[in-house]
């Protein structure tokens, strides 16, 4: 997750992304999500 200039962008989420967000708290908003490839470990 990258937060800059008032924007939040998620790049290639991992299988444990949900747990990571629960641990640190979700962002107030997500402006974009980018997947660099279609492997199952990135798109759950």
mmCIF file of the N, C-alpha and C atoms, coordinates in Angstrom:
data_MODEL
# 
_entry.id   MODEL 
# 
loop_
_atom_site.group_PDB 
_atom_site.id 
_atom_site.type_symbol 
_atom_site.label_atom_id 
_atom_site.label_alt_id 
_atom_site.label_comp_id 
_atom_site.label_asym_id 
_atom_site.label_entity_id 
_atom_site.label_seq_id 
_atom_site.pdbx_PDB_ins_code 
_atom_site.Cartn_x 
_atom_site.Cartn_y 
_atom_site.Cartn_z 
_atom_site.occupancy 
_atom_site.B_iso_or_equiv 
_atom_site.pdbx_formal_charge 
_atom_site.auth_seq_id 
_atom_site.auth_comp_id 
_atom_site.auth_asym_id 
_atom_site.auth_atom_id 
_atom_site.pdbx_PDB_model_num 
ATOM 1   N N  . UNK A 1 1  ? 0.846   -1.159  0.000   1.00 0.00 ? 1  UNK A N  1 
ATOM 2   C CA . UNK A 1 1  ? 0.000   0.000   0.000   1.00 0.00 ? 1  UNK A CA 1 
ATOM 3   C C  . UNK A 1 1  ? 0.896   1.227   0.000   1.00 0.00 ? 1  UNK A C  1 
ATOM 4   N N  . UNK A 1 2  ? 0.570   2.172   -0.861  1.00 0.00 ? 2  UNK A N  1 
ATOM 5   C CA . UNK A 1 2  ? 1.318   3.420   -0.960  1.00 0.00 ? 2  UNK A CA 1 
ATOM 6   C C  . UNK A 1 2  ? 0.354   4.565   -0.685  1.00 0.00 ? 2  UNK A C  1 
ATOM 7   N N  . UNK A 1 3  ? 0.724   5.425   0.239   1.00 0.00 ? 3  UNK A N  1 
ATOM 8   C CA . UNK A 1 3  ? -0.069  6.609   0.530   1.00 0.00 ? 3  UNK A CA 1 
ATOM 9   C C  . UNK A 1 3  ? 0.794   7.832   0.262   1.00 0.00 ? 3  UNK A C  1 
ATOM 10  N N  . UNK A 1 4  ? 0.354   8.671   -0.680  1.00 0.00 ? 4  UNK A N  1 
ATOM 11  C CA . UNK A 1 4  ? 1.095   9.880   -1.019  1.00 0.00 ? 4  UNK A CA 1 
ATOM 12  C C  . UNK A 1 4  ? 0.155   10.876  -1.675  1.00 0.00 ? 4  UNK A C  1 
ATOM 13  N N  . UNK A 1 5  ? 0.389   12.133  -1.426  1.00 0.00 ? 5  UNK A N  1 
ATOM 14  C CA . UNK A 1 5  ? -0.374  13.220  -2.043  1.00 0.00 ? 5  UNK A CA 1 
ATOM 15  C C  . UNK A 1 5  ? -1.880  13.035  -1.869  1.00 0.00 ? 5  UNK A C  1 
ATOM 16  N N  . UNK A 1 6  ? -2.284  12.510  -0.712  1.00 0.00 ? 6  UNK A N  1 
ATOM 17  C CA . UNK A 1 6  ? -3.699  12.335  -0.434  1.00 0.00 ? 6  UNK A CA 1 
ATOM 18  C C  . UNK A 1 6  ? -4.362  11.172  -1.146  1.00 0.00 ? 6  UNK A C  1 
ATOM 19  N N  . UNK A 1 7  ? -3.575  10.308  -1.746  1.00 0.00 ? 7  UNK A N  1 
ATOM 20  C CA . UNK A 1 7  ? -4.096  9.142   -2.470  1.00 0.00 ? 7  UNK A CA 1 
ATOM 21  C C  . UNK A 1 7  ? -3.573  7.868   -1.828  1.00 0.00 ? 7  UNK A C  1 
ATOM 22  N N  . UNK A 1 8  ? -4.364  6.799   -1.952  1.00 0.00 ? 8  UNK A N  1 
ATOM 23  C CA . UNK A 1 8  ? -3.943  5.486   -1.470  1.00 0.00 ? 8  UNK A CA 1 
ATOM 24  C C  . UNK A 1 8  ? -4.049  4.501   -2.617  1.00 0.00 ? 8  UNK A C  1 
ATOM 25  N N  . UNK A 1 9  ? -2.944  3.829   -2.901  1.00 0.00 ? 9  UNK A N  1 
ATOM 26  C CA . UNK A 1 9  ? -2.878  2.869   -4.001  1.00 0.00 ? 9  UNK A CA 1 
ATOM 27  C C  . UNK A 1 9  ? -2.400  1.534   -3.440  1.00 0.00 ? 9  UNK A C  1 
ATOM 28  N N  . UNK A 1 10 ? -3.076  0.470   -3.829  1.00 0.00 ? 10 UNK A N  1 
ATOM 29  C CA . UNK A 1 10 ? -2.706  -0.884  -3.432  1.00 0.00 ? 10 UNK A CA 1 
ATOM 30  C C  . UNK A 1 10 ? -2.097  -1.567  -4.651  1.00 0.00 ? 10 UNK A C  1 
ATOM 31  N N  . UNK A 1 11 ? -0.939  -2.211  -4.471  1.00 0.00 ? 11 UNK A N  1 
ATOM 32  C CA . UNK A 1 11 ? -0.266  -2.909  -5.568  1.00 0.00 ? 11 UNK A CA 1 
ATOM 33  C C  . UNK A 1 11 ? -0.049  -4.356  -5.159  1.00 0.00 ? 11 UNK A C  1 
ATOM 34  N N  . UNK A 1 12 ? -0.552  -5.281  -5.981  1.00 0.00 ? 12 UNK A N  1 
ATOM 35  C CA . UNK A 1 12 ? -0.323  -6.719  -5.775  1.00 0.00 ? 12 UNK A CA 1 
ATOM 36  C C  . UNK A 1 12 ? -0.579  -7.176  -4.338  1.00 0.00 ? 12 UNK A C  1 
ATOM 37  N N  . UNK A 1 13 ? -1.841  -7.268  -3.974  1.00 0.00 ? 13 UNK A N  1 
ATOM 38  C CA . UNK A 1 13 ? -2.159  -7.735  -2.626  1.00 0.00 ? 13 UNK A CA 1 
ATOM 39  C C  . UNK A 1 13 ? -1.735  -9.191  -2.461  1.00 0.00 ? 13 UNK A C  1 
ATOM 40  N N  . UNK A 1 14 ? -1.370  -9.537  -1.252  1.00 0.00 ? 14 UNK A N  1 
ATOM 41  C CA . UNK A 1 14 ? -0.941  -10.906 -0.957  1.00 0.00 ? 14 UNK A CA 1 
ATOM 42  C C  . UNK A 1 14 ? -2.086  -11.653 -0.277  1.00 0.00 ? 14 UNK A C  1 
ATOM 43  N N  . UNK A 1 15 ? -1.963  -12.976 -0.145  1.00 0.00 ? 15 UNK A N  1 
ATOM 44  C CA . UNK A 1 15 ? -3.022  -13.738 0.529   1.00 0.00 ? 15 UNK A CA 1 
ATOM 45  C C  . UNK A 1 15 ? -3.303  -13.257 1.956   1.00 0.00 ? 15 UNK A C  1 
ATOM 46  N N  . UNK A 1 16 ? -2.309  -12.677 2.620   1.00 0.00 ? 16 UNK A N  1 
ATOM 47  C CA . UNK A 1 16 ? -2.524  -12.213 3.997   1.00 0.00 ? 16 UNK A CA 1 
ATOM 48  C C  . UNK A 1 16 ? -2.838  -10.717 4.082   1.00 0.00 ? 16 UNK A C  1 
ATOM 49  N N  . UNK A 1 17 ? -3.211  -10.120 2.966   1.00 0.00 ? 17 UNK A N  1 
ATOM 50  C CA . UNK A 1 17 ? -3.511  -8.685  2.939   1.00 0.00 ? 17 UNK A CA 1 
ATOM 51  C C  . UNK A 1 17 ? -4.601  -8.314  3.949   1.00 0.00 ? 17 UNK A C  1 
ATOM 52  N N  . UNK A 1 18 ? -5.653  -9.113  4.011   1.00 0.00 ? 18 UNK A N  1 
ATOM 53  C CA . UNK A 1 18 ? -6.749  -8.831  4.949   1.00 0.00 ? 18 UNK A CA 1 
ATOM 54  C C  . UNK A 1 18 ? -6.228  -8.792  6.381   1.00 0.00 ? 18 UNK A C  1 
ATOM 55  N N  . UNK A 1 19 ? -5.427  -9.773  6.754   1.00 0.00 ? 19 UNK A N  1 
ATOM 56  C CA . UNK A 1 19 ? -4.876  -9.815  8.111   1.00 0.00 ? 19 UNK A CA 1 
ATOM 57  C C  . UNK A 1 19 ? -3.973  -8.608  8.370   1.00 0.00 ? 19 UNK A C  1 
ATOM 58  N N  . UNK A 1 20 ? -3.202  -8.218  7.373   1.00 0.00 ? 20 UNK A N  1 
ATOM 59  C CA . UNK A 1 20 ? -2.336  -7.044  7.523   1.00 0.00 ? 20 UNK A CA 1 
ATOM 60  C C  . UNK A 1 20 ? -3.159  -5.784  7.770   1.00 0.00 ? 20 UNK A C  1 
ATOM 61  N N  . UNK A 1 21 ? -4.230  -5.620  7.020   1.00 0.00 ? 21 UNK A N  1 
ATOM 62  C CA . UNK A 1 21 ? -5.076  -4.434  7.186   1.00 0.00 ? 21 UNK A CA 1 
ATOM 63  C C  . UNK A 1 21 ? -5.799  -4.444  8.530   1.00 0.00 ? 21 UNK A C  1 
ATOM 64  N N  . UNK A 1 22 ? -6.202  -5.619  8.996   1.00 0.00 ? 22 UNK A N  1 
ATOM 65  C CA . UNK A 1 22 ? -6.832  -5.704  10.311  1.00 0.00 ? 22 UNK A CA 1 
ATOM 66  C C  . UNK A 1 22 ? -5.842  -5.344  11.414  1.00 0.00 ? 22 UNK A C  1 
ATOM 67  N N  . UNK A 1 23 ? -4.571  -5.684  11.217  1.00 0.00 ? 23 UNK A N  1 
ATOM 68  C CA . UNK A 1 23 ? -3.549  -5.408  12.222  1.00 0.00 ? 23 UNK A CA 1 
ATOM 69  C C  . UNK A 1 23 ? -3.217  -3.920  12.322  1.00 0.00 ? 23 UNK A C  1 
ATOM 70  N N  . UNK A 1 24 ? -3.158  -3.233  11.189  1.00 0.00 ? 24 UNK A N  1 
ATOM 71  C CA . UNK A 1 24 ? -2.755  -1.820  11.197  1.00 0.00 ? 24 UNK A CA 1 
ATOM 72  C C  . UNK A 1 24 ? -3.922  -0.861  11.042  1.00 0.00 ? 24 UNK A C  1 
ATOM 73  N N  . UNK A 1 25 ? -5.065  -1.379  10.656  1.00 0.00 ? 25 UNK A N  1 
ATOM 74  C CA . UNK A 1 25 ? -6.228  -0.537  10.400  1.00 0.00 ? 25 UNK A CA 1 
ATOM 75  C C  . UNK A 1 25 ? -6.299  -0.193  8.926   1.00 0.00 ? 25 UNK A C  1 
ATOM 76  N N  . UNK A 1 26 ? -7.479  -0.303  8.355   1.00 0.00 ? 26 UNK A N  1 
ATOM 77  C CA . UNK A 1 26 ? -7.618  -0.050  6.922   1.00 0.00 ? 26 UNK A CA 1 
ATOM 78  C C  . UNK A 1 26 ? -7.463  1.432   6.602   1.00 0.00 ? 26 UNK A C  1 
ATOM 79  N N  . UNK A 1 27 ? -7.080  1.737   5.375   1.00 0.00 ? 27 UNK A N  1 
ATOM 80  C CA . UNK A 1 27 ? -7.000  3.146   4.985   1.00 0.00 ? 27 UNK A CA 1 
ATOM 81  C C  . UNK A 1 27 ? -8.401  3.749   4.937   1.00 0.00 ? 27 UNK A C  1 
ATOM 82  N N  . UNK A 1 28 ? -8.471  5.056   5.044   1.00 0.00 ? 28 UNK A N  1 
ATOM 83  C CA . UNK A 1 28 ? -9.765  5.729   4.980   1.00 0.00 ? 28 UNK A CA 1 
ATOM 84  C C  . UNK A 1 28 ? -10.427 5.523   3.625   1.00 0.00 ? 28 UNK A C  1 
ATOM 85  N N  . UNK A 1 29 ? -9.617  5.493   2.590   1.00 0.00 ? 29 UNK A N  1 
ATOM 86  C CA . UNK A 1 29 ? -10.124 5.243   1.236   1.00 0.00 ? 29 UNK A CA 1 
ATOM 87  C C  . UNK A 1 29 ? -9.029  4.599   0.410   1.00 0.00 ? 29 UNK A C  1 
ATOM 88  N N  . UNK A 1 30 ? -9.419  3.911   -0.643  1.00 0.00 ? 30 UNK A N  1 
ATOM 89  C CA . UNK A 1 30 ? -8.483  3.317   -1.599  1.00 0.00 ? 30 UNK A CA 1 
ATOM 90  C C  . UNK A 1 30 ? -8.834  3.889   -2.962  1.00 0.00 ? 30 UNK A C  1 
ATOM 91  N N  . UNK A 1 31 ? -7.866  4.533   -3.595  1.00 0.00 ? 31 UNK A N  1 
ATOM 92  C CA . UNK A 1 31 ? -8.110  5.183   -4.877  1.00 0.00 ? 31 UNK A CA 1 
ATOM 93  C C  . UNK A 1 31 ? -7.885  4.264   -6.068  1.00 0.00 ? 31 UNK A C  1 
ATOM 94  N N  . UNK A 1 32 ? -6.989  3.300   -5.923  1.00 0.00 ? 32 UNK A N  1 
ATOM 95  C CA . UNK A 1 32 ? -6.712  2.393   -7.039  1.00 0.00 ? 32 UNK A CA 1 
ATOM 96  C C  . UNK A 1 32 ? -6.096  1.107   -6.516  1.00 0.00 ? 32 UNK A C  1 
ATOM 97  N N  . UNK A 1 33 ? -6.348  0.030   -7.243  1.00 0.00 ? 33 UNK A N  1 
ATOM 98  C CA . UNK A 1 33 ? -5.728  -1.271  -6.962  1.00 0.00 ? 33 UNK A CA 1 
ATOM 99  C C  . UNK A 1 33 ? -5.119  -1.753  -8.266  1.00 0.00 ? 33 UNK A C  1 
ATOM 100 N N  . UNK A 1 34 ? -3.828  -2.075  -8.238  1.00 0.00 ? 34 UNK A N  1 
ATOM 101 C CA . UNK A 1 34 ? -3.125  -2.549  -9.423  1.00 0.00 ? 34 UNK A CA 1 
ATOM 102 C C  . UNK A 1 34 ? -2.641  -3.976  -9.213  1.00 0.00 ? 34 UNK A C  1 
ATOM 103 N N  . UNK A 1 35 ? -2.922  -4.828  -10.188 1.00 0.00 ? 35 UNK A N  1 
ATOM 104 C CA . UNK A 1 35 ? -2.394  -6.187  -10.212 1.00 0.00 ? 35 UNK A CA 1 
ATOM 105 C C  . UNK A 1 35 ? -1.395  -6.255  -11.352 1.00 0.00 ? 35 UNK A C  1 
ATOM 106 N N  . UNK A 1 36 ? -0.147  -6.604  -11.050 1.00 0.00 ? 36 UNK A N  1 
ATOM 107 C CA . UNK A 1 36 ? 0.871   -6.657  -12.097 1.00 0.00 ? 36 UNK A CA 1 
ATOM 108 C C  . UNK A 1 36 ? 0.871   -7.983  -12.837 1.00 0.00 ? 36 UNK A C  1 
ATOM 109 N N  . UNK A 1 37 ? 0.202   -8.991  -12.252 1.00 0.00 ? 37 UNK A N  1 
ATOM 110 C CA . UNK A 1 37 ? 0.087   -10.283 -12.915 1.00 0.00 ? 37 UNK A CA 1 
ATOM 111 C C  . UNK A 1 37 ? -1.100  -11.030 -12.320 1.00 0.00 ? 37 UNK A C  1 
ATOM 112 N N  . UNK A 1 38 ? -1.561  -12.041 -13.021 1.00 0.00 ? 38 UNK A N  1 
ATOM 113 C CA . UNK A 1 38 ? -2.785  -12.718 -12.636 1.00 0.00 ? 38 UNK A CA 1 
ATOM 114 C C  . UNK A 1 38 ? -2.627  -13.994 -11.839 1.00 0.00 ? 38 UNK A C  1 
ATOM 115 N N  . UNK A 1 39 ? -1.528  -14.178 -11.153 1.00 0.00 ? 39 UNK A N  1 
ATOM 116 C CA . UNK A 1 39 ? -1.355  -15.388 -10.350 1.00 0.00 ? 39 UNK A CA 1 
ATOM 117 C C  . UNK A 1 39 ? -2.345  -15.410 -9.194  1.00 0.00 ? 39 UNK A C  1 
ATOM 118 N N  . UNK A 1 40 ? -2.768  -16.584 -8.802  1.00 0.00 ? 40 UNK A N  1 
ATOM 119 C CA . UNK A 1 40 ? -3.766  -16.735 -7.744  1.00 0.00 ? 40 UNK A CA 1 
ATOM 120 C C  . UNK A 1 40 ? -3.321  -16.118 -6.421  1.00 0.00 ? 40 UNK A C  1 
ATOM 121 N N  . UNK A 1 41 ? -2.017  -16.116 -6.139  1.00 0.00 ? 41 UNK A N  1 
ATOM 122 C CA . UNK A 1 41 ? -1.557  -15.553 -4.870  1.00 0.00 ? 41 UNK A CA 1 
ATOM 123 C C  . UNK A 1 41 ? -1.717  -14.037 -4.820  1.00 0.00 ? 41 UNK A C  1 
ATOM 124 N N  . UNK A 1 42 ? -1.948  -13.406 -5.942  1.00 0.00 ? 42 UNK A N  1 
ATOM 125 C CA . UNK A 1 42 ? -2.118  -11.957 -5.983  1.00 0.00 ? 42 UNK A CA 1 
ATOM 126 C C  . UNK A 1 42 ? -3.581  -11.541 -6.084  1.00 0.00 ? 42 UNK A C  1 
ATOM 127 N N  . UNK A 1 43 ? -4.456  -12.454 -6.432  1.00 0.00 ? 43 UNK A N  1 
ATOM 128 C CA . UNK A 1 43 ? -5.833  -12.066 -6.767  1.00 0.00 ? 43 UNK A CA 1 
ATOM 129 C C  . UNK A 1 43 ? -6.892  -12.699 -5.871  1.00 0.00 ? 43 UNK A C  1 
ATOM 130 N N  . UNK A 1 44 ? -6.542  -13.125 -4.691  1.00 0.00 ? 44 UNK A N  1 
ATOM 131 C CA . UNK A 1 44 ? -7.534  -13.727 -3.783  1.00 0.00 ? 44 UNK A CA 1 
ATOM 132 C C  . UNK A 1 44 ? -8.397  -12.654 -3.187  1.00 0.00 ? 44 UNK A C  1 
# 
